[in-house]
């Protein structure tokens, strides 16, 4: 059975974050794997960061393809362009502000998918890059009214409640892995949510509508800066898109989430946690096998 892995990384500016993301990828214990890098109309040093990583990848057993878009097409269109070039048997979405923590992440996520062919997507535990590295997202729940809850947000990464694999209603695409066959069956991201926001929540519902499951795997951890890839892009009104696309999601999937055993709306909460910049984080973050 073939088991090659391809990773998609999209970047619009934020070269310093992208550099940390890609340099950490070199610590991945799996070899070989491939990466498709989409430069989504960047005007900073992103192009050079990509070229440097491509040269390093040639020596590291990492195949790299660079896709350069003349203008910022938005995260959804940009990712769709990158998905067309993924060639592996397992596809990974990885935000350019995510930094590897578990070296064996690719093997572990792949093993989850190989162990049950009814799993359509698997996501790791996302943790904050500043000590004590609390949980940012341990999979997502959706209330009966359509509000999305980041499970475990702000809780200790060691909390036993969030260290058990489990099925989720949905996941966020800061990092997930899918069998290529499932992604091809489900199709491209829905560009009605362009330029960004809720397209990943929608995609998980499409995966589940096709008869597959979405799973959270806590043995894999990734550091993730919050609201960098999209929220700190000046041209995007992120709060407005959250409301606008949230309504689109509810309209599209109310027939499903309203009937699911999700939380009640009164249990919805969003724990406010201050975002940090790359300057607030040590140059080296601890890794584990």
Buried (B, 14 or more C-beta within 10 A) or exposed (E): EEBBBBBBBBBBBBBBBBBBBBBBBBBBEBEEBBBBBBBBBBEBBBBEBBEBBBEBBEEBEBBBBBBEBEEBBBBBBBBBBBBEBBEBBBBBBBBBBBBBBBBBBBBBBBBBBBEEEEBBBBBBBBBBBBEEBBBBBBBBBBBBBBBBBBBBBBBBBEEEEBBEEEEBBBBBBBBBBBBBEBBEBBEBBBEEBBBBBBBBBBBBBBBBEEEBBBBBBBBBBBBBBBEBBBBBBEEBEEEEBBEBBBEBBBEBBEEBBBEBEBBEEEEBEEEEEEEBEBEEBEEEBEBEE
